[in-house]
């Protein structure tokens, strides 16, 4: 029988943030930003997490911290 999982992550600290368009020339940056509407970025984050698992009448809860990375091409809302 399928179970359920609930995950919550809260960013504690942004360790690194980089505009990926900085690696390109001015014309490419202009086209990406204003024609394609891209805003690519790389982020390295330190987050707190909580995980709740439930399956077969049993449940478990864990919490801690994690280091993770995100690459985004549009603004994250």
Backbone as JSON, one array per atom type, in Angstrom:
{
  "sequence": "XXXXXXXXXXXXXXXXXXXXXXXXXXXXXXXXXXXXXXXXXXXXXXXXXXXXXXXXXXXXXXXXXXXXXXXXXXXXX",
  "N": [[0.85, -1.18, 0.0], [0.53, 2.23, -0.78], [2.38, 4.9, 0.73], [2.74, 7.99, 2.58], [4.58, 11.02, 2.26], [5.97, 13.87, 3.73], [7.71, 16.76, 3.28], [9.59, 19.43, 4.5], [11.53, 22.26, 3.89], [13.63, 24.81, 5.02], [15.4, 27.6, 4.19], [18.35, 28.41, 5.73], [20.76, 29.74, 5.3], [22.24, 31.43, 2.57], [24.84, 30.28, 0.84], [26.27, 30.61, -1.49], [25.79, 32.51, -4.42], [25.28, 32.92, -7.81], [25.15, 34.72, -10.81], [24.44, 33.27, -13.74], [24.61, 34.35, -16.26], [26.76, 36.01, -16.25], [28.93, 34.72, -17.29], [28.94, 35.05, -20.0], [29.18, 36.97, -23.08], [28.41, 40.52, -23.68], [26.35, 40.85, -25.68], [25.08, 38.33, -25.8], [24.2, 38.18, -23.13], [22.37, 40.34, -23.11], [20.44, 39.45, -25.02], [19.54, 37.09, -23.76], [18.46, 38.08, -21.35], [16.55, 40.12, -22.09], [15.19, 39.38, -24.45], [14.73, 36.56, -24.4], [13.94, 36.46, -21.8], [15.3, 35.27, -19.64], [16.73, 34.5, -16.47], [19.09, 33.17, -15.33], [20.44, 31.43, -12.55], [22.75, 30.22, -10.05], [22.67, 28.6, -6.97], [23.91, 27.88, -3.76], [22.92, 26.39, -0.86], [22.26, 26.32, 2.67], [20.12, 24.51, 4.56], [17.46, 23.89, 6.93], [15.65, 20.9, 7.61], [12.59, 18.98, 7.76], [11.19, 15.81, 7.8], [8.43, 13.74, 7.33], [7.23, 10.5, 7.39], [4.78, 8.13, 6.46], [3.4, 4.97, 6.42], [1.66, 1.96, 5.98], [0.4, 2.06, 8.52], [2.41, 2.78, 10.25], [4.61, 5.42, 11.34], [7.16, 7.91, 10.88], [9.48, 10.41, 11.88], [11.9, 12.75, 10.96], [14.57, 15.11, 11.35], [16.87, 17.75, 10.53], [19.83, 19.21, 9.09], [20.81, 20.32, 5.8], [22.96, 20.55, 2.98], [22.52, 21.95, -0.11], [22.02, 22.43, -3.69], [20.79, 24.66, -6.2], [19.8, 25.26, -9.52], [18.44, 27.74, -11.38], [16.35, 29.02, -13.98], [14.46, 30.9, -14.27], [12.98, 33.48, -12.21], [12.58, 32.42, -8.82], [9.68, 31.96, -7.08]],
  "CA": [[0.0, 0.0, 0.0], [1.36, 3.44, -0.84], [2.46, 5.72, 1.93], [2.79, 9.43, 2.38], [5.79, 11.7, 2.71], [5.83, 15.32, 3.84], [9.05, 17.32, 3.44], [9.67, 20.89, 4.61], [12.91, 22.77, 3.94], [13.71, 26.25, 5.25], [16.77, 28.07, 3.96], [18.98, 29.1, 6.86], [21.82, 30.62, 4.82], [22.68, 31.33, 1.18], [26.3, 30.19, 0.9], [26.83, 31.1, -2.75], [24.8, 32.87, -5.44], [26.0, 33.36, -9.0], [24.38, 35.0, -12.01], [25.07, 32.47, -14.78], [24.83, 35.15, -17.46], [28.05, 36.69, -16.14], [29.92, 33.94, -18.04], [28.74, 35.28, -21.43], [29.44, 38.31, -23.58], [27.32, 41.49, -23.52], [25.23, 40.63, -26.6], [24.38, 37.14, -25.33], [23.5, 38.55, -21.89], [21.23, 41.18, -23.48], [19.42, 38.6, -25.65], [18.98, 36.17, -22.76], [17.65, 38.82, -20.36], [15.45, 40.95, -22.6], [14.44, 38.71, -25.51], [14.29, 35.26, -23.9], [13.46, 36.68, -20.42], [15.96, 34.33, -18.74], [17.51, 35.04, -15.35], [19.65, 31.96, -14.74], [21.29, 31.59, -11.37], [23.2, 29.06, -9.29], [22.62, 28.89, -5.54], [24.29, 26.83, -2.81], [22.13, 26.76, 0.3], [22.23, 25.51, 3.89], [18.72, 24.52, 4.97], [16.93, 22.96, 7.92], [14.57, 20.11, 7.01], [11.78, 18.04, 8.52], [10.57, 14.8, 6.94], [7.49, 12.84, 7.99], [6.86, 9.36, 6.56], [3.7, 7.31, 6.99], [3.08, 3.85, 5.54], [1.25, 0.74, 6.66], [0.05, 2.3, 9.91], [3.57, 3.27, 11.01], [5.08, 6.73, 10.9], [8.49, 8.28, 11.34], [9.77, 11.82, 11.67], [13.33, 13.06, 11.05], [14.89, 16.51, 11.08], [18.31, 18.02, 10.51], [20.19, 20.24, 8.13], [21.32, 19.79, 4.55], [23.59, 21.44, 2.01], [21.99, 21.6, -1.43], [22.24, 23.4, -4.76], [19.68, 24.89, -7.13], [20.04, 26.05, -10.72], [17.13, 28.24, -11.82], [16.4, 29.83, -15.19], [13.47, 31.96, -14.07], [12.92, 33.81, -10.78], [11.86, 31.48, -7.96], [8.71, 32.71, -6.28]],
  "C": [[0.89, 1.24, 0.0], [1.31, 4.22, 0.47], [2.45, 7.19, 1.58], [4.11, 9.97, 2.9], [5.53, 13.21, 2.7], [7.22, 15.88, 4.15], [8.95, 18.84, 3.51], [11.13, 21.29, 4.72], [12.85, 24.28, 4.1], [15.16, 26.68, 5.12], [17.25, 28.85, 5.17], [20.0, 30.11, 6.36], [22.08, 30.35, 3.34], [24.2, 31.38, 1.21], [26.96, 30.74, -0.35], [25.68, 31.41, -3.7], [25.57, 33.44, -6.62], [25.03, 33.57, -10.15], [25.08, 34.27, -13.16], [25.27, 33.23, -16.08], [26.15, 35.9, -17.42], [29.14, 35.98, -16.93], [29.86, 34.19, -19.54], [29.05, 36.72, -21.79], [28.22, 39.2, -23.48], [26.12, 41.23, -24.43], [24.41, 39.41, -26.16], [23.6, 37.43, -24.06], [22.25, 39.37, -22.2], [20.1, 40.32, -24.07], [18.75, 37.67, -24.63], [18.05, 36.9, -21.8], [16.39, 39.43, -20.97], [14.64, 40.33, -23.72], [13.87, 37.38, -25.0], [13.73, 35.32, -22.48], [14.03, 35.65, -19.44], [16.71, 35.08, -17.66], [18.17, 33.86, -14.64], [20.57, 32.24, -13.57], [21.62, 30.25, -10.74], [23.23, 29.45, -7.83], [23.05, 27.66, -4.75], [23.72, 27.26, -1.46], [22.35, 25.79, 1.47], [20.82, 25.64, 4.45], [18.46, 23.56, 6.12], [15.8, 22.18, 7.24], [13.84, 19.3, 8.07], [11.11, 17.1, 7.53], [9.66, 13.94, 7.8], [7.09, 11.76, 6.99], [5.74, 8.59, 7.24], [3.39, 6.22, 5.97], [2.68, 2.65, 6.4], [0.94, 0.91, 8.14], [1.2, 2.77, 10.78], [3.98, 4.64, 10.48], [6.44, 7.01, 11.52], [8.72, 9.75, 11.02], [11.27, 12.04, 11.88], [13.51, 14.55, 10.79], [16.4, 16.68, 11.12], [18.61, 19.18, 9.59], [20.82, 19.59, 6.91], [21.94, 20.9, 3.72], [23.08, 21.02, 0.65], [22.19, 22.75, -2.4], [21.0, 23.48, -5.64], [20.21, 25.66, -8.32], [18.67, 26.44, -11.24], [17.3, 29.1, -13.06], [15.38, 30.95, -15.18], [13.47, 32.29, -12.59], [12.09, 32.78, -10.01], [10.96, 32.28, -7.04], [8.42, 31.98, -4.99]]
}
